[in-house]
Amino acid sequence: MVERAYPLRMVAWELTRNCNLNCLHCRARADMGPHSGELSTDECKKIIDEIADFASPTIILTGGEPLLRGDIFDIIEYGQEKSLRLVIAINGTILDKEKGERLKKYGIKRVSLSIDGKDEGQHDSFRGVAGSFSSVIKASMILKDIDLPFQINTTVTKFNVEDLKEIYALVRSLGAVGWHIFLLVPVGRGEGLKGKELDTKMYENVLKWFYSVEREGVMEIKVTCAPHYYRIVKEMGDTPKSAGCLAGKSFMFISHTGIAQPCGYLEIPSGDVRREGIKKVWEGSPVFNSLRDYKAYTGKCGRCRYINICSGCRARAYELYGDFLGDEPYCSYGA
C-alpha cells in the first residue's frame, strides 16, 4: 500500500455507450446499441452520493453521447445539489437552445465539443457521419449565445497534424475558452488507426509548438495523453501547470456499467463501483496503487529524472507493450 494520500480530483464518467456518430478513434466503440448493464438513474445518484461523501472532484459526464440518456438532466441536477462541479462532453449533433439552457440551469459549468479537422470534409470523415462538423459549429454558436463556456477538443493524428494552426484559428474564432489536444491512443475502434499516430519526432515537434501557443496566453491550453509535454515545459525553463499522466493518481474513469479504470484509454478493470463503492475502489485498487508507486515503473520511464512530472502515458505503454508500468513509447527523452 502506498502511504501518500491521493485525493480524487477528476472523474470521467461514461454515462452511456449510445452514440449517433461513428468516430474512427472511439475508445468505446460507441454506437446506438442497445448496451446492456447500463447504470440506472438510482445507481447514478448513489455514485454521486458516494463521491460527494469523501471527495469534491470535477466530474466529466461523457459517453457515447450523454444527451441520449433520457435522465441526463435528473443526473446533472442531482450532482449540482451535492455541490459537485459538473462538465459535459457532447458531440453537438442533438444540442439545441432549449437543451443548452437546461444544461446551464441544472449546473453544467463547461461543455466540451470536438473538432478534428480544419473543415467539413476532414472532420466528417474522421467522425464517420456527414454533417457532424456543421453540428459542432452550430452547437458552439448556441453555447456562446447562452453564455455557457465551452472548450474544443482535438485528437491529433497524421491525418490532421499539418492543419493544427488552421484548427487553432477556427477554435479561437468560435469563442471557445479552451483548446485541449489529445494525442491518439489507438484502443477500441482506434485500433484501426494504428500507424496513424505521430512518431516520436513528430510528437516532440507538435508539443513544442503547442507550448508556444500556450505561451501566447490567448486561451486555456491543455494536452492530454502526452504527459511528456510537462517535461518539455520544464526543459523550456517554465513551471508545469499540471502533472503528466494523472491516471489512478488523481483521476479515475467509470464505465457505463460501473467498472473503474485508471483512465478511459487504459482498459484494465480496476474495481466495480456498483458493488464495492467509489471510496473503496479509489483507495484500495491494486492497479491504482501500482500506478502511484513510481519505483515500480520499468524501462526508461523508471529511470527518468522527470518521472514525477510526467510518468509517461500508461495507456500507450499498455497498448503497445502489454505493461502499464513500462516505457512511454513515443517519448524521445532518454531514448
C-alpha positions as CSV (number, residue, x, y, z in Angstrom):
1,M,0.0,0.0,0.0
2,V,1.3,3.5,-0.9
3,E,1.4,5.7,2.1
4,R,1.0,9.1,0.4
5,A,-2.6,10.5,0.1
6,Y,-4.0,10.7,-3.4
7,P,-7.1,12.9,-3.4
8,L,-9.6,12.2,-6.2
9,R,-9.7,15.4,-8.2
10,M,-11.3,14.3,-11.5
11,V,-13.7,11.6,-12.7
12,A,-14.6,10.9,-16.3
13,W,-17.9,9.1,-16.2
14,E,-19.2,7.3,-19.2
15,L,-22.9,7.6,-18.7
16,T,-23.8,5.7,-21.9
17,R,-22.2,3.9,-24.8
18,N,-25.1,5.0,-27.1
19,C,-23.9,7.4,-29.8
20,N,-25.1,8.7,-33.1
21,L,-21.6,9.1,-34.6
22,N,-19.1,6.5,-35.7
23,C,-15.7,8.1,-34.9
24,L,-12.6,6.4,-36.1
25,H,-10.7,6.9,-32.8
26,C,-13.5,6.0,-30.4
27,R,-12.1,4.1,-27.4
28,A,-15.6,2.8,-26.5
29,R,-16.6,1.7,-30.0
30,A,-19.8,3.6,-29.2
31,D,-22.9,3.1,-31.3
32,M,-26.6,3.2,-31.0
33,G,-26.6,-0.1,-29.0
34,P,-28.5,-1.2,-27.1
35,H,-25.8,-1.7,-24.5
36,S,-26.8,-3.9,-21.6
37,G,-26.0,-3.3,-17.9
38,E,-26.1,0.4,-18.1
39,L,-26.2,2.1,-14.7
40,S,-29.8,3.1,-13.7
41,T,-30.8,6.6,-12.6
42,D,-30.8,5.5,-8.9
43,E,-27.4,3.9,-9.3
44,C,-26.0,7.1,-10.8
45,K,-27.4,9.1,-7.9
46,K,-25.9,6.6,-5.4
47,I,-22.5,7.0,-7.1
48,I,-22.9,10.8,-6.8
49,D,-23.7,10.4,-3.1
50,E,-20.6,8.3,-2.6
51,I,-18.3,10.7,-4.4
52,A,-19.6,13.7,-2.5
53,D,-19.1,11.9,0.8
54,F,-15.3,11.7,0.5
55,A,-14.1,14.0,-2.3
56,S,-15.0,17.0,-4.4
57,P,-13.7,16.3,-7.9
58,T,-14.7,17.7,-11.2
59,I,-16.9,15.2,-12.9
60,I,-16.8,14.9,-16.7
61,L,-20.1,13.4,-17.9
62,T,-19.3,11.7,-21.2
63,G,-20.2,8.7,-23.4
64,G,-21.0,7.9,-26.1
65,E,-23.3,10.8,-26.3
66,P,-24.6,11.6,-22.8
67,L,-27.5,13.7,-24.1
68,L,-29.0,10.4,-25.4
69,R,-29.8,9.4,-21.8
70,G,-33.4,10.3,-21.0
71,D,-32.5,11.0,-17.4
72,I,-29.4,13.2,-18.1
73,F,-30.9,16.3,-16.6
74,D,-32.0,14.5,-13.5
75,I,-28.4,13.2,-13.0
76,I,-27.0,16.7,-13.6
77,E,-29.4,18.4,-11.2
78,Y,-28.7,15.8,-8.5
79,G,-24.9,16.4,-8.9
80,Q,-25.5,20.1,-8.5
81,E,-27.5,19.6,-5.4
82,K,-24.4,17.7,-4.0
83,S,-22.3,20.8,-4.8
84,L,-20.1,18.9,-7.3
85,R,-18.5,20.6,-10.3
86,L,-20.0,19.0,-13.4
87,V,-18.9,19.4,-17.0
88,I,-20.1,17.5,-20.0
89,A,-18.6,16.2,-23.3
90,I,-21.1,16.1,-26.2
91,N,-20.7,15.8,-30.0
92,G,-23.1,18.8,-30.7
93,T,-25.5,16.9,-33.0
94,I,-28.5,17.0,-30.8
95,L,-27.9,20.2,-28.8
96,D,-30.5,22.9,-29.3
97,K,-31.0,26.1,-27.4
98,E,-33.5,24.5,-25.0
99,K,-31.1,21.7,-24.1
100,G,-28.3,24.2,-23.7
101,E,-30.3,26.4,-21.4
102,R,-31.2,23.3,-19.3
103,L,-27.6,22.3,-19.1
104,K,-26.7,25.7,-17.7
105,K,-29.7,25.8,-15.4
106,Y,-29.0,22.4,-13.9
107,G,-25.4,23.1,-13.1
108,I,-23.1,22.3,-16.0
109,K,-20.1,24.6,-15.8
110,R,-18.5,23.8,-19.1
111,V,-19.2,21.9,-22.3
112,S,-16.6,20.2,-24.5
113,L,-17.1,19.8,-28.2
114,S,-14.6,18.2,-30.6
115,I,-13.2,19.4,-33.9
116,D,-10.7,17.0,-35.5
117,G,-10.3,18.7,-38.9
118,K,-9.9,22.2,-40.4
119,D,-13.0,21.8,-42.5
120,E,-16.2,19.8,-43.0
121,G,-14.6,17.1,-45.2
122,Q,-11.7,16.4,-42.9
123,H,-13.8,16.4,-39.7
124,D,-16.8,14.4,-41.0
125,S,-14.6,11.7,-42.4
126,F,-13.0,11.3,-39.0
127,R,-16.3,11.3,-37.2
128,G,-18.0,9.0,-39.6
129,V,-21.2,11.0,-40.2
130,A,-21.8,13.7,-42.7
131,G,-22.9,17.0,-41.1
132,S,-21.1,16.4,-37.8
133,F,-18.8,19.4,-38.5
134,S,-21.7,21.8,-39.1
135,S,-23.4,20.5,-35.9
136,V,-20.3,21.4,-33.9
137,I,-20.3,24.9,-35.3
138,K,-24.0,25.3,-34.6
139,A,-23.6,24.0,-31.1
140,S,-20.7,26.4,-30.4
141,M,-22.9,29.3,-31.5
142,I,-25.7,28.2,-29.2
143,L,-23.4,27.9,-26.2
144,K,-21.8,31.2,-26.9
145,D,-25.3,32.8,-27.2
146,I,-26.5,31.5,-23.9
147,D,-23.1,32.3,-22.2
148,L,-22.2,28.7,-21.3
149,P,-18.4,28.3,-21.6
150,F,-17.2,25.6,-24.0
151,Q,-13.9,24.1,-25.0
152,I,-12.8,22.4,-28.1
153,N,-11.0,19.1,-28.1
154,T,-8.9,17.9,-31.0
155,T,-7.4,14.4,-31.4
156,V,-4.1,14.7,-33.2
157,T,-3.1,12.1,-35.8
158,K,-1.2,12.1,-39.0
159,F,-4.5,13.0,-40.7
160,N,-4.6,16.5,-39.2
161,V,-1.1,17.3,-37.8
162,E,-0.3,19.6,-40.7
163,D,-3.6,21.5,-40.1
164,L,-3.3,22.3,-36.4
165,K,-2.6,26.0,-37.0
166,E,-5.8,26.3,-39.0
167,I,-7.8,24.3,-36.4
168,Y,-6.4,26.6,-33.7
169,A,-7.6,29.7,-35.7
170,L,-11.0,28.1,-36.0
171,V,-11.2,27.4,-32.3
172,R,-10.4,31.0,-31.5
173,S,-12.9,32.3,-34.0
174,L,-15.7,30.3,-32.3
175,G,-15.1,31.9,-28.9
176,A,-14.0,28.8,-27.1
177,V,-12.5,29.3,-23.6
178,G,-10.0,26.5,-24.1
179,W,-8.4,24.1,-26.6
180,H,-7.5,20.7,-25.4
181,I,-5.5,18.4,-27.7
182,F,-5.5,14.6,-27.3
183,L,-2.6,12.6,-28.7
184,L,-4.1,9.4,-30.2
185,V,-4.1,6.2,-28.1
186,P,-5.2,3.5,-30.5
187,V,-7.6,1.5,-28.4
188,G,-11.2,0.5,-29.1
189,R,-12.2,1.5,-32.6
190,G,-9.0,3.4,-32.7
191,E,-7.1,0.2,-33.2
192,G,-7.9,0.8,-36.8
193,L,-5.7,3.9,-36.7
194,K,-2.5,2.1,-35.8
195,G,0.2,3.6,-37.8
196,K,-1.6,7.0,-37.9
197,E,-0.1,8.1,-34.5
198,L,2.6,10.7,-34.6
199,D,6.1,9.2,-34.4
200,T,8.5,10.3,-31.7
201,K,9.9,13.2,-33.6
202,M,6.5,14.5,-34.7
203,Y,5.3,14.3,-31.1
204,E,8.2,16.3,-29.9
205,N,7.7,19.0,-32.6
206,V,3.9,19.2,-32.0
207,L,4.3,19.5,-28.2
208,K,6.9,22.3,-28.6
209,W,4.7,24.2,-31.0
210,F,1.8,23.7,-28.6
211,Y,3.9,25.1,-25.8
212,S,4.5,28.3,-27.9
213,V,0.7,28.5,-28.3
214,E,0.2,28.2,-24.6
215,R,2.7,31.0,-24.0
216,E,0.6,33.3,-26.1
217,G,-1.9,33.3,-23.3
218,V,-4.9,33.7,-25.6
219,M,-6.9,30.9,-24.1
220,E,-6.6,27.9,-21.8
221,I,-4.4,25.3,-23.4
222,K,-4.1,21.7,-22.2
223,V,-2.5,18.5,-23.5
224,T,-3.9,15.0,-22.8
225,C,-2.3,11.7,-23.4
226,A,1.1,13.2,-24.0
227,P,2.4,13.7,-20.4
228,H,6.0,14.3,-21.7
229,Y,4.6,17.8,-22.6
230,Y,5.3,18.7,-19.0
231,R,8.9,17.6,-19.3
232,I,9.2,19.9,-22.3
233,V,7.7,22.8,-20.4
234,K,10.3,22.1,-17.6
235,E,13.1,22.0,-20.2
236,M,11.9,25.3,-21.6
237,G,12.6,26.8,-18.1
238,D,8.9,27.1,-17.3
239,T,6.8,25.7,-14.4
240,P,4.4,23.0,-15.5
241,K,0.8,23.9,-14.6
242,S,-0.2,20.2,-14.1
243,A,1.4,16.8,-13.6
244,G,1.6,14.4,-16.5
245,C,-0.4,11.2,-16.6
246,L,-3.0,11.5,-13.8
247,A,-4.5,8.1,-14.2
248,G,-5.1,6.4,-10.9
249,K,-3.3,9.2,-9.0
250,S,-5.9,12.0,-9.1
251,F,-8.1,10.8,-12.0
252,M,-10.4,7.8,-12.5
253,F,-12.8,6.6,-15.2
254,I,-16.1,4.9,-14.6
255,S,-17.7,2.9,-17.4
256,H,-21.4,2.8,-18.3
257,T,-21.6,-0.5,-16.3
258,G,-19.8,0.9,-13.2
259,I,-16.3,-0.6,-13.9
260,A,-13.5,1.6,-12.8
261,Q,-10.3,2.2,-14.8
262,P,-7.3,4.5,-14.3
263,C,-8.4,6.3,-17.4
264,G,-10.7,5.6,-20.4
265,Y,-7.8,4.5,-22.6
266,L,-6.1,2.2,-20.0
267,E,-8.5,-0.7,-20.3
268,I,-7.7,-2.6,-17.1
269,P,-10.7,-3.2,-14.9
270,S,-9.7,-1.8,-11.5
271,G,-12.8,-2.3,-9.4
272,D,-16.6,-2.3,-9.6
273,V,-18.1,0.8,-8.1
274,R,-21.6,-0.8,-8.3
275,R,-20.6,-3.5,-5.8
276,E,-17.7,-2.0,-3.9
277,G,-18.4,1.7,-3.8
278,I,-16.3,4.6,-5.1
279,K,-14.2,5.2,-2.0
280,K,-13.1,1.6,-1.6
281,V,-12.2,1.3,-5.3
282,W,-10.2,4.6,-5.3
283,E,-8.3,3.8,-2.1
284,G,-7.8,0.1,-2.4
285,S,-7.5,-0.8,-6.1
286,P,-4.2,-2.7,-6.7
287,V,-4.0,-1.2,-10.2
288,F,-4.4,2.4,-8.9
289,N,-1.8,1.8,-6.2
290,S,0.7,0.3,-8.6
291,L,0.4,3.5,-10.7
292,R,1.1,5.6,-7.6
293,D,4.4,3.8,-6.9
294,Y,6.9,5.3,-9.3
295,K,9.5,2.8,-8.0
296,A,7.6,0.1,-9.8
297,Y,7.9,1.7,-13.2
298,T,10.3,0.0,-15.6
299,G,12.4,0.8,-18.6
300,K,13.4,4.3,-19.4
301,C,10.4,5.7,-17.5
302,G,11.6,4.0,-14.4
303,R,15.0,5.7,-14.8
304,C,13.8,9.1,-15.9
305,R,14.6,12.2,-13.9
306,Y,11.2,13.6,-14.9
307,I,9.1,10.7,-13.7
308,N,7.4,12.9,-11.1
309,I,6.1,15.5,-13.5
310,C,5.5,13.1,-16.5
311,S,5.3,9.4,-15.7
312,G,4.6,8.6,-19.3
313,C,1.3,7.6,-20.9
314,R,0.4,4.4,-19.1
315,A,-2.3,3.5,-21.6
316,R,0.0,3.8,-24.6
317,A,2.6,1.6,-22.8
318,Y,0.0,-1.0,-22.1
319,E,-1.4,-0.9,-25.6
320,L,1.9,-1.3,-27.3
321,Y,3.8,-3.5,-24.8
322,G,1.2,-5.1,-22.5
323,D,2.9,-3.5,-19.5
324,F,1.1,-0.5,-18.0
325,L,4.2,0.3,-15.9
326,G,6.6,0.2,-18.9
327,D,8.1,2.7,-21.3
328,E,6.1,5.6,-22.8
329,P,6.8,4.5,-26.5
330,Y,6.5,8.0,-28.1
331,C,8.8,10.0,-25.8
332,S,12.3,10.8,-27.3
333,Y,13.8,11.7,-23.9
334,G,16.3,9.1,-22.7
335,A,15.9,7.0,-25.9
